[in-house]
Amino acid sequence: MAKDLTKYDFIIAIDKSGSMSTMGMHNQSRWKNAKEVTIAVATKAAEFDDDGITVIPFANTLKIYDNVTPAKVEQIFIENEPNGGTDTAGMLQAVFDRYSQSRLPKPIILVVVTDGEPNDKQHVKTVIEKFSNTLRNDDDFGILFLQIGNDPEARKFLKELDDGLKCKFDIVNTKTTDELEGMSLVDAFISALED
């Protein structure tokens, strides 16, 4: 069944931990690769989310930019640079709290651009499981992890999030940038909402 993506708010979380400065594929840094992916995702998401997307760069701390247009994404990358750890659980908790505290929350598609391994893997799993079990419908919230780089340990962990959580609803999907090249971004967004 086709999903109406215009009813969703889009959030893009960008991992800006120190490891994102590592050189990756095509002789460019993971940070530069993340920027290209984020601009593409933001441009496509803006076609559906007419009040602007939310962008959240995160490492040990995070900053929330609301009502972002694709043109503003470049500026966000200029204002932030890779440094610190990867508090993925903290970022997820902040997004989930925001959603839960909204009086009339719109359904959300959260795209997490990351090179993979967080500070605390178990905490990430627990936060997602706990939040998923509060949802009323399986298409109220979807999380798409886009892996930058090809770290096998990171891939293994992201697959665990995709396939191994104990949730009322399966709200997580993961893709590598290579997999993303073989599909449309619309299909990638929809994959976040399907089991």
MDAnalysis code that builds the backbone (N, CA, C; Angstrom):
import MDAnalysis as mda
import numpy as np

u = mda.Universe.empty(585, n_residues=195, atom_resindex=np.repeat(np.arange(195), 3), trajectory=True)
u.add_TopologyAttr("name", ["N", "CA", "C"] * 195)
u.add_TopologyAttr("resid", np.arange(1, 196))
u.add_TopologyAttr("resname", ["MET", "ALA", "LYS", "ASP", "LEU", "THR", "LYS", "TYR", "ASP", "PHE", "ILE", "ILE", "ALA", "ILE", "ASP", "LYS", "SER", "GLY", "SER", "MET", "SER", "THR", "MET", "GLY", "MET", "HIS", "ASN", "GLN", "SER", "ARG", "TRP", "LYS", "ASN", "ALA", "LYS", "GLU", "VAL", "THR", "ILE", "ALA", "VAL", "ALA", "THR", "LYS", "ALA", "ALA", "GLU", "PHE", "ASP", "ASP", "ASP", "GLY", "ILE", "THR", "VAL", "ILE", "PRO", "PHE", "ALA", "ASN", "THR", "LEU", "LYS", "ILE", "TYR", "ASP", "ASN", "VAL", "THR", "PRO", "ALA", "LYS", "VAL", "GLU", "GLN", "ILE", "PHE", "ILE", "GLU", "ASN", "GLU", "PRO", "ASN", "GLY", "GLY", "THR", "ASP", "THR", "ALA", "GLY", "MET", "LEU", "GLN", "ALA", "VAL", "PHE", "ASP", "ARG", "TYR", "SER", "GLN", "SER", "ARG", "LEU", "PRO", "LYS", "PRO", "ILE", "ILE", "LEU", "VAL", "VAL", "VAL", "THR", "ASP", "GLY", "GLU", "PRO", "ASN", "ASP", "LYS", "GLN", "HIS", "VAL", "LYS", "THR", "VAL", "ILE", "GLU", "LYS", "PHE", "SER", "ASN", "THR", "LEU", "ARG", "ASN", "ASP", "ASP", "ASP", "PHE", "GLY", "ILE", "LEU", "PHE", "LEU", "GLN", "ILE", "GLY", "ASN", "ASP", "PRO", "GLU", "ALA", "ARG", "LYS", "PHE", "LEU", "LYS", "GLU", "LEU", "ASP", "ASP", "GLY", "LEU", "LYS", "CYS", "LYS", "PHE", "ASP", "ILE", "VAL", "ASN", "THR", "LYS", "THR", "THR", "ASP", "GLU", "LEU", "GLU", "GLY", "MET", "SER", "LEU", "VAL", "ASP", "ALA", "PHE", "ILE", "SER", "ALA", "LEU", "GLU", "ASP"])
u.atoms.positions = np.array([
    [0.838, -1.188, 0.000],
    [0.000, 0.000, 0.000],
    [0.882, 1.250, 0.000],
    [0.542, 2.203, -0.837],
    [1.336, 3.438, -0.933],
    [1.142, 4.288, 0.320],
    [2.201, 4.879, 0.789],
    [2.138, 5.762, 1.953],
    [2.062, 7.207, 1.474],
    [1.269, 8.004, 2.179],
    [1.184, 9.434, 1.875],
    [2.247, 10.150, 2.703],
    [3.392, 10.402, 2.087],
    [4.508, 10.991, 2.828],
    [4.265, 12.447, 3.207],
    [3.243, 13.090, 2.625],
    [2.971, 14.493, 2.985],
    [2.428, 14.621, 4.402],
    [1.995, 13.536, 5.002],
    [1.476, 13.635, 6.381],
    [2.583, 13.497, 7.432],
    [3.821, 13.294, 6.965],
    [4.939, 13.091, 7.899],
    [5.785, 14.347, 8.077],
    [6.296, 14.509, 9.298],
    [7.378, 15.458, 9.536],
    [8.687, 14.684, 9.381],
    [9.669, 15.325, 8.766],
    [10.965, 14.673, 8.554],
    [12.013, 15.278, 9.490],
    [12.775, 14.396, 10.105],
    [13.900, 14.795, 10.954],
    [15.141, 14.090, 10.412],
    [16.220, 14.842, 10.237],
    [17.493, 14.239, 9.834],
    [18.488, 14.459, 10.963],
    [19.000, 13.364, 11.514],
    [20.029, 13.439, 12.551],
    [21.368, 13.092, 11.911],
    [22.360, 13.940, 12.144],
    [23.673, 13.770, 11.511],
    [24.724, 13.475, 12.585],
    [25.328, 12.308, 12.485],
    [26.416, 11.925, 13.383],
    [27.628, 12.807, 13.065],
    [28.037, 13.622, 14.049],
    [29.218, 14.459, 13.828],
    [30.337, 14.082, 14.805],
    [30.372, 12.788, 15.166],
    [31.429, 12.308, 16.058],
    [32.779, 12.355, 15.345],
    [33.842, 12.237, 16.118],
    [35.193, 12.357, 15.581],
    [35.491, 11.406, 14.438],
    [34.892, 10.204, 14.493],
    [35.179, 9.214, 13.448],
    [34.647, 9.642, 12.082],
    [33.753, 10.621, 12.044],
    [33.223, 11.090, 10.761],
    [34.273, 11.854, 9.956],
    [35.384, 12.217, 10.577],
    [36.456, 12.883, 9.828],
    [37.360, 11.869, 9.112],
    [37.151, 10.572, 9.377],
    [37.927, 9.512, 8.728],
    [37.733, 9.558, 7.214],
    [38.813, 9.302, 6.489],
    [38.692, 9.226, 5.037],
    [37.929, 7.953, 4.677],
    [37.012, 8.095, 3.752],
    [36.183, 6.962, 3.363],
    [36.319, 6.661, 1.896],
    [35.189, 6.333, 1.298],
    [35.181, 5.944, -0.104],
    [35.439, 7.148, -1.014],
    [35.936, 6.877, -2.207],
    [36.182, 7.899, -3.227],
    [37.116, 9.010, -2.725],
    [38.008, 8.626, -1.794],
    [39.022, 9.551, -1.289],
    [38.429, 10.847, -0.718],
    [37.287, 10.704, -0.048],
    [36.721, 11.867, 0.647],
    [36.338, 11.445, 2.060],
    [36.262, 12.415, 2.948],
    [35.957, 12.095, 4.345],
    [34.511, 11.625, 4.476],
    [34.267, 10.861, 5.543],
    [32.901, 10.430, 5.823],
    [32.007, 11.654, 6.037],
    [32.567, 12.720, 6.599],
    [31.806, 13.951, 6.844],
    [31.319, 14.555, 5.521],
    [32.218, 14.589, 4.523],
    [31.833, 15.120, 3.212],
    [30.781, 14.220, 2.560],
    [30.959, 12.915, 2.712],
    [29.986, 11.959, 2.190],
    [28.628, 12.147, 2.888],
    [28.677, 12.345, 4.208],
    [27.439, 12.567, 4.973],
    [26.731, 13.835, 4.502],
    [27.513, 14.869, 4.194],
    [26.929, 16.121, 3.709],
    [26.183, 15.897, 2.394],
    [26.798, 15.178, 1.466],
    [26.157, 14.908, 0.180],
    [24.858, 14.120, 0.365],
    [24.913, 13.095, 1.222],
    [23.725, 12.273, 1.480],
    [22.639, 13.111, 2.151],
    [23.039, 13.924, 3.125],
    [22.065, 14.741, 3.866],
    [21.381, 15.751, 2.943],
    [22.143, 16.388, 2.073],
    [21.543, 17.356, 1.141],
    [20.530, 16.651, 0.231],
    [20.876, 15.471, -0.250],
    [19.952, 14.712, -1.107],
    [18.679, 14.331, -0.342],
    [18.859, 13.848, 0.884],
    [17.706, 13.452, 1.707],
    [16.841, 14.668, 2.030],
    [17.480, 15.778, 2.415],
    [16.741, 16.995, 2.767],
    [15.961, 17.534, 1.566],
    [16.573, 17.492, 0.395],
    [15.920, 17.988, -0.819],
    [14.676, 17.165, -1.135],
    [14.783, 15.851, -1.015],
    [13.627, 14.986, -1.287],
    [12.581, 15.121, -0.175],
    [13.014, 15.171, 1.082],
    [12.063, 15.291, 2.207],
    [11.270, 16.593, 2.125],
    [11.921, 17.658, 1.667],
    [11.260, 18.972, 1.580],
    [10.097, 18.956, 0.588],
    [10.115, 18.017, -0.347],
    [8.995, 17.894, -1.294],
    [7.717, 17.466, -0.574],
    [7.860, 16.800, 0.567],
    [6.709, 16.287, 1.310],
    [6.412, 17.097, 2.568],
    [7.459, 17.617, 3.203],
    [7.334, 18.311, 4.494],
    [7.396, 19.813, 4.238],
    [6.225, 20.426, 4.037],
    [6.208, 21.810, 3.561],
    [6.476, 22.858, 4.643],
    [6.526, 22.455, 5.923],
    [6.835, 23.444, 6.962],
    [8.302, 23.390, 7.385],
    [9.128, 22.753, 6.572],
    [10.565, 22.687, 6.874],
    [10.900, 21.451, 7.691],
    [12.052, 20.892, 7.413],
    [12.483, 19.701, 8.137],
    [13.262, 20.118, 9.388],
    [13.483, 19.162, 10.259],
    [14.307, 19.379, 11.453],
    [15.634, 18.656, 11.228],
    [16.734, 19.332, 11.536],
    [18.068, 18.735, 11.384],
    [18.766, 18.775, 12.745],
    [19.350, 17.635, 13.130],
    [19.979, 17.522, 14.453],
    [21.389, 16.949, 14.314],
    [22.418, 17.797, 14.277],
    [23.782, 17.268, 14.366],
    [24.035, 16.812, 15.813],
    [24.655, 15.628, 15.965],
    [24.882, 15.120, 17.322],
    [26.226, 14.429, 17.434],
    [26.819, 14.530, 18.600],
    [28.016, 13.776, 18.991],
    [27.798, 13.457, 20.466],
    [28.598, 14.079, 21.383],
    [28.309, 13.942, 22.812],
    [27.130, 14.828, 23.206],
    [26.924, 15.895, 22.439],
    [25.793, 16.799, 22.651],
    [25.084, 16.946, 21.302],
    [23.988, 17.679, 21.296],
    [23.266, 17.869, 20.041],
    [22.737, 19.288, 19.955],
    [22.414, 19.681, 18.730],
    [21.792, 20.973, 18.474],
    [20.618, 20.723, 17.535],
    [19.491, 21.352, 17.805],
    [18.295, 21.137, 16.996],
    [18.020, 22.369, 16.143],
    [17.962, 22.156, 14.838],
    [17.598, 23.212, 13.889],
    [16.203, 22.880, 13.341],
    [15.234, 23.751, 13.567],
    [13.877, 23.535, 13.062],
    [13.637, 24.348, 11.800],
    [12.618, 23.937, 11.047],
    [12.176, 24.653, 9.840],
    [13.316, 24.869, 8.844],
    [14.086, 23.814, 8.623],
    [15.252, 23.887, 7.742],
    [14.828, 23.642, 6.291],
    [15.328, 24.481, 5.405],
    [15.163, 24.261, 3.972],
    [16.427, 23.546, 3.471],
    [16.349, 22.891, 2.320],
    [17.559, 22.231, 1.796],
    [18.742, 23.193, 1.658],
    [18.465, 24.445, 1.325],
    [19.547, 25.423, 1.166],
    [20.288, 25.671, 2.479],
    [19.613, 25.500, 3.605],
    [20.219, 25.764, 4.923],
    [21.138, 24.616, 5.371],
    [20.972, 23.433, 4.764],
    [21.756, 22.269, 5.191],
    [23.252, 22.531, 5.044],
    [23.634, 23.156, 3.952],
    [25.053, 23.478, 3.726],
    [25.608, 24.311, 4.885],
    [24.837, 25.293, 5.340],
    [25.248, 26.154, 6.450],
    [25.397, 25.358, 7.750],
    [24.505, 24.402, 7.960],
    [24.581, 23.563, 9.165],
    [25.895, 22.773, 9.170],
    [26.321, 22.298, 8.010],
    [27.591, 21.566, 7.936],
    [28.781, 22.496, 8.167],
    [28.653, 23.751, 7.767],
    [29.720, 24.722, 8.031],
    [29.818, 25.013, 9.532],
    [28.659, 25.083, 10.200],
    [28.625, 25.420, 11.638],
    [29.046, 24.258, 12.530],
    [29.073, 23.041, 12.007],
    [29.391, 21.857, 12.806],
    [30.537, 21.107, 12.142],
    [31.371, 20.494, 12.971],
    [32.436, 19.655, 12.423],
    [32.632, 18.441, 13.314],
    [33.191, 17.366, 12.766],
    [33.321, 16.125, 13.530],
    [34.204, 16.290, 14.767],
    [33.678, 15.801, 15.897],
    [34.408, 15.886, 17.152],
    [33.630, 15.135, 18.225],
    [34.315, 14.351, 19.043],
    [33.672, 13.727, 20.199],
    [33.130, 12.339, 19.921],
    [32.320, 11.871, 20.869],
    [31.756, 10.522, 20.816],
    [30.453, 10.479, 20.039],
    [29.759, 9.342, 20.152],
    [28.528, 9.130, 19.383],
    [27.393, 8.781, 20.340],
    [26.727, 9.804, 20.874],
    [25.624, 9.558, 21.810],
    [24.312, 9.405, 21.034],
    [24.220, 8.294, 20.306],
    [23.020, 8.027, 19.506],
    [21.804, 7.879, 20.404],
    [21.971, 7.225, 21.555],
    [20.838, 7.031, 22.471],
    [20.309, 8.372, 22.969],
    [21.204, 9.299, 23.294],
    [20.786, 10.618, 23.767],
    [20.022, 11.383, 22.706],
    [20.496, 11.294, 21.453],
    [19.798, 11.965, 20.354],
    [18.415, 11.361, 20.166],
    [18.345, 10.022, 20.141],
    [17.045, 9.362, 19.968],
    [16.090, 9.742, 21.089],
    [16.596, 9.755, 22.329],
    [15.734, 10.096, 23.472],
    [15.194, 11.514, 23.334],
    [16.030, 12.450, 22.887],
    [15.587, 13.836, 22.694],
    [14.479, 13.911, 21.639],
    [14.634, 13.169, 20.546],
    [13.608, 13.153, 19.489],
    [12.327, 12.507, 20.011],
    [12.458, 11.385, 20.705],
    [11.281, 10.687, 21.217],
    [10.545, 11.546, 22.251],
    [11.305, 12.235, 23.119],
    [10.679, 13.105, 24.128],
    [9.894, 14.223, 23.461],
    [10.487, 14.814, 22.439],
    [9.820, 15.891, 21.690],
    [8.501, 15.398, 21.089],
    [8.556, 14.209, 20.504],
    [7.361, 13.615, 19.893],
    [6.298, 13.351, 20.959],
    [6.718, 12.762, 22.075],
    [5.783, 12.374, 23.133],
    [5.148, 13.585, 23.817],
    [5.891, 14.713, 23.859],
    [5.388, 15.903, 24.541],
    [4.518, 16.788, 23.644],
    [4.499, 16.483, 22.349],
    [3.684, 17.264, 21.418],
    [2.219, 16.917, 21.630],
    [1.372, 17.940, 21.669],
    [-0.049, 17.702, 21.927],
    [-0.705, 16.945, 20.776],
    [-0.372, 17.320, 19.555],
    [-0.926, 16.652, 18.372],
    [0.230, 16.257, 17.449],
    [0.966, 15.222, 17.830],
    [2.160, 14.892, 17.050],
    [1.806, 14.385, 15.654],
    [2.524, 14.925, 14.663],
    [2.421, 14.359, 13.316],
    [3.290, 13.110, 13.276],
    [2.966, 12.168, 12.421],
    [3.867, 11.025, 12.263],
    [5.250, 11.510, 11.798],
    [6.257, 10.762, 12.170],
    [7.648, 11.183, 11.936],
    [8.403, 10.138, 11.122],
    [9.240, 10.620, 10.206],
    [10.287, 9.783, 9.614],
    [11.612, 10.407, 10.045],
    [12.364, 9.646, 10.828],
    [13.672, 10.076, 11.317],
    [14.744, 9.366, 10.504],
    [15.582, 10.150, 9.827],
    [16.698, 9.595, 9.057],
    [17.977, 9.901, 9.835],
    [18.706, 8.857, 10.224],
    [19.937, 9.015, 10.994],
    [21.119, 8.707, 10.081],
    [21.917, 9.729, 9.784],
    [23.100, 9.581, 8.932],
    [24.291, 9.359, 9.869],
    [24.854, 8.149, 9.850],
    [25.876, 7.801, 10.838],
    [26.892, 6.828, 10.244],
    [28.105, 6.845, 10.818],
    [29.071, 5.838, 10.379],
    [29.001, 4.612, 11.281],
    [28.071, 4.657, 12.233],
    [27.778, 3.400, 12.904],
    [27.763, 3.311, 14.389],
    [28.856, 2.870, 14.978],
    [28.809, 2.407, 16.359],
    [28.635, 3.540, 17.364],
    [27.606, 3.451, 18.205],
    [27.381, 4.459, 19.237],
    [28.224, 4.186, 20.486],
    [28.225, 5.155, 21.390],
    [28.941, 4.985, 22.663],
    [28.411, 3.772, 23.429],
    [27.086, 3.599, 23.442],
    [26.454, 2.562, 24.257],
    [25.399, 1.848, 23.419],
    [25.781, 0.715, 22.845],
    [24.873, -0.021, 21.951],
    [23.603, -0.462, 22.664],
    [23.755, -1.001, 23.872],
    [22.584, -1.518, 24.591],
    [21.597, -0.396, 24.913],
    [22.126, 0.773, 25.246],
    [21.252, 1.908, 25.565],
    [20.432, 2.307, 24.335],
    [21.046, 2.282, 23.158],
    [20.323, 2.600, 21.917],
    [19.162, 1.626, 21.731],
    [19.435, 0.334, 21.907],
    [18.390, -0.682, 21.745],
    [17.253, -0.457, 22.739],
    [17.613, -0.214, 23.995],
    [16.605, -0.033, 25.041],
    [15.721, 1.177, 24.772],
    [16.337, 2.282, 24.366],
    [15.587, 3.512, 24.097],
    [14.584, 3.293, 22.963],
    [15.011, 2.621, 21.892],
    [14.108, 2.368, 20.763],
    [12.986, 1.421, 21.170],
    [13.327, 0.345, 21.866],
    [12.304, -0.628, 22.285],
    [11.260, 0.029, 23.179],
    [11.722, 0.796, 24.145],
    [10.810, 1.452, 25.091],
    [9.871, 2.413, 24.356],
    [10.428, 3.216, 23.448],
    [9.609, 4.181, 22.710],
    [8.632, 3.467, 21.780],
    [9.100, 2.462, 21.066],
    [8.234, 1.735, 20.130],
    [7.000, 1.183, 20.828],
    [7.180, 0.742, 22.063],
    [6.067, 0.142, 22.797],
    [5.045, 1.164, 23.278],
    [5.336, 2.465, 23.089],
    [4.353, 3.502, 23.450],
    [3.507, 3.921, 22.239],
    [3.896, 3.489, 21.035],
    [3.195, 3.921, 19.827],
    [1.863, 3.202, 19.668],
    [0.899, 3.896, 19.048],
    [-0.419, 3.298, 18.811],
    [-0.489, 2.575, 17.469],
    [0.232, 3.106, 16.470],
    [0.197, 2.520, 15.125],
    [1.612, 2.325, 14.599],
    [1.780, 1.336, 13.738],
    [3.129, 1.038, 13.257],
    [3.653, 2.051, 12.256],
    [2.772, 2.921, 11.725],
    [3.291, 3.939, 10.808],
    [3.289, 5.343, 11.412],
    [3.228, 5.410, 12.759],
    [3.327, 6.712, 13.442],
    [4.758, 7.227, 13.452],
    [5.718, 6.314, 13.385],
    [7.124, 6.705, 13.524],
    [7.994, 5.681, 12.805],
    [8.905, 6.155, 11.977],
    [9.853, 5.270, 11.310],
    [11.256, 5.831, 11.435],
    [12.231, 4.945, 11.616],
    [13.633, 5.359, 11.720],
    [14.417, 4.666, 10.618],
    [15.112, 5.461, 9.818],
    [15.966, 4.922, 8.767],
    [17.410, 5.300, 9.096],
    [18.235, 4.296, 9.410],
    [19.656, 4.523, 9.633],
    [20.371, 4.386, 8.291],
    [21.072, 5.436, 7.880],
    [21.875, 5.399, 6.662],
    [23.340, 5.326, 7.069],
    [24.003, 4.218, 6.740],
    [25.396, 4.037, 7.152],
    [26.359, 4.663, 6.150],
    [27.166, 5.594, 6.667],
    [28.255, 6.203, 5.908],
    [29.505, 5.360, 6.161],
    [30.261, 5.076, 5.118],
    [31.447, 4.232, 5.298],
    [31.051, 2.762, 5.282],
    [32.039, 1.906, 5.487],
    [31.760, 0.468, 5.382],
    [32.347, -0.312, 6.547],
    [32.276, 0.261, 7.749],
    [32.762, -0.410, 8.951],
    [31.895, -1.647, 9.217],
    [32.495, -2.861, 9.197],
    [31.688, -4.074, 9.357],
    [31.028, -4.190, 10.730],
    [31.702, -3.706, 11.786],
    [31.099, -3.761, 13.128],
    [29.878, -2.844, 13.213],
    [29.994, -1.686, 12.582],
    [28.873, -0.754, 12.548],
    [27.709, -1.373, 11.787],
    [28.010, -2.006, 10.656],
    [26.962, -2.654, 9.851],
    [26.253, -3.720, 10.670],
    [27.042, -4.517, 11.394],
    [26.475, -5.595, 12.224],
    [25.526, -5.014, 13.271],
    [25.940, -3.936, 13.915],
    [25.095, -3.319, 14.940],
    [23.806, -2.768, 14.331],
    [23.922, -2.084, 13.197],
    [22.731, -1.516, 12.568],
    [21.767, -2.614, 12.123],
    [22.292, -3.754, 11.670],
    [21.423, -4.886, 11.318],
    [20.693, -5.410, 12.556],
    [21.372, -5.382, 13.714],
    [20.719, -5.793, 14.961],
    [19.538, -4.875, 15.271],
    [19.726, -3.564, 15.028],
    [18.631, -2.622, 15.260],
    [17.475, -2.898, 14.297],
    [17.818, -3.282, 13.079],
    [16.817, -3.543, 12.049],
    [16.037, -4.822, 12.357],
    [16.758, -5.862, 12.749],
    [16.136, -7.190, 12.822],
    [16.028, -7.790, 14.222],
    [16.718, -7.222, 15.206],
    [16.823, -7.934, 16.484],
    [16.207, -7.267, 17.700],
    [15.405, -6.224, 17.513],
    [14.819, -5.556, 18.673],
    [13.512, -6.223, 19.090],
    [13.183, -6.094, 20.371],
    [11.926, -6.642, 20.890],
    [10.941, -5.478, 21.027],
    [10.267, -5.164, 19.935],
    [9.380, -4.002, 19.886],
    [7.975, -4.426, 19.512],
    [7.009, -3.637, 19.996],
    [5.626, -3.847, 19.562],
    [5.534, -3.649, 18.058],
    [6.227, -2.608, 17.560],
    [6.263, -2.336, 16.125],
    [7.722, -2.274, 15.669],
    [7.987, -2.802, 14.486],
    [9.330, -2.721, 13.904],
    [9.455, -1.350, 13.241],
    [10.064, -0.402, 13.942],
    [10.129, 0.975, 13.426],
    [11.491, 1.313, 12.835],
    [12.410, 0.336, 12.757],
    [13.775, 0.618, 12.294],
    [14.073, -0.105, 10.979],
    [14.683, 0.624, 10.057],
    [15.239, 0.017, 8.856],
    [16.633, 0.617, 8.671],
    [17.522, -0.123, 8.038],
    [18.882, 0.381, 7.821],
    [19.288, 0.172, 6.370],
    [20.073, 1.121, 5.877],
    [20.605, 1.028, 4.520],
    [22.047, 1.537, 4.548],
    [22.867, 0.967, 3.682],
    [24.192, 1.542, 3.450],
    [24.048, 2.563, 2.320],
    [25.043, 3.421, 2.163],
    [24.974, 4.373, 1.049],
    [25.009, 3.636, -0.287],
    [25.675, 2.474, -0.332],
    [25.669, 1.680, -1.565],
    [24.257, 1.197, -1.893],
    [23.544, 0.711, -0.872],
    [22.161, 0.259, -1.091],
    [21.272, 1.426, -1.509],
    [21.547, 2.588, -0.959],
    [20.749, 3.772, -1.274],
    [20.884, 4.156, -2.738],
    [22.068, 3.940, -3.286],
    [22.295, 4.280, -4.695],
    [21.426, 3.451, -5.630],
    [21.005, 2.278, -5.174],
    [20.218, 1.397, -6.018],
    [18.719, 1.552, -5.865],
    [18.278, 2.584, -5.129],
    [16.838, 2.755, -4.929],
    [16.500, 4.238, -4.879],
    [15.233, 4.549, -4.980],
    [14.828, 5.958, -4.865],
    [14.764, 6.343, -3.393],
    [14.945, 7.624, -3.106],
    [14.834, 8.082, -1.713],
    [13.419, 7.892, -1.188],
    [12.422, 8.026, -2.049],
    [11.034, 7.796, -1.610],
    [10.883, 6.357, -1.115],
    [11.434, 5.395, -1.873],
    [11.374, 3.999, -1.433],
    [12.134, 3.805, -0.118],
    [13.239, 4.516, 0.039],
    [14.007, 4.431, 1.288],
    [13.182, 4.970, 2.460],
    [12.504, 6.111, 2.256],
    [11.657, 6.677, 3.319],
    [10.557, 5.683, 3.691],
    [9.919, 5.130, 2.684],
    [8.814, 4.202, 2.943],
    [9.314, 2.945, 3.656],
    [10.551, 2.528, 3.345],
    [11.104, 1.336, 3.993],
    [11.208, 1.519, 5.511],
    [11.343, 2.777, 5.953],
    [11.417, 3.051, 7.397],
    [10.087, 2.773, 8.081],
    [9.015, 2.717, 7.305],
    [7.678, 2.552, 7.860],
    [7.147, 1.140, 7.679],
    [7.944, 0.271, 7.086],
    [7.483, -1.095, 6.822],
    [8.325, -2.092, 7.590],
    [7.703, -3.199, 7.956],
    [8.399, -4.238, 8.708],
    [9.475, -4.902, 7.871],
])
